[in-house]
Amino acid sequence: MRLLLDESVPVRLRRSLPSHSVKTVVEMGWGGVKNGALLALAAKEFDAFLTVDKNLPYQQNVANLPIAVIVLEAYSNELGALLPLVHNLEQALGNLQPCTFIRVGA
């Protein structure tokens, strides 16, 4: 699966997702692009957008998402706080439907 990591997600999380093609917003040259435009760009090249931005569903109309969005819910966006979510994230990715919104927590 092709995954895009938001700027707020540590790049090193990709090491825990070896069976996926993982890129970052910065690697794609999309740093600073606002969420609506970013999701539209991401939809052209990725299957899912991973973020820790818990406000995203309140900023975007989730019914009209152009790409699957996964919010990683942890007490921090540091790698140590996100690693325990990898198992649940992999399960969510296994059942992922396009243009959906999912919250993944411990």
Buried (B, 14 or more C-beta within 10 A) or exposed (E): BEBBBBBEBBBEBBEBBEEBEBBBBEEBEBEEBEBEEBBEBBBEEBBBBBBBBEEBBEEBEEEEBBBBBBBBBBEEBEBEBBBEBBEBBBEBBEEBEEEBBBEBEE
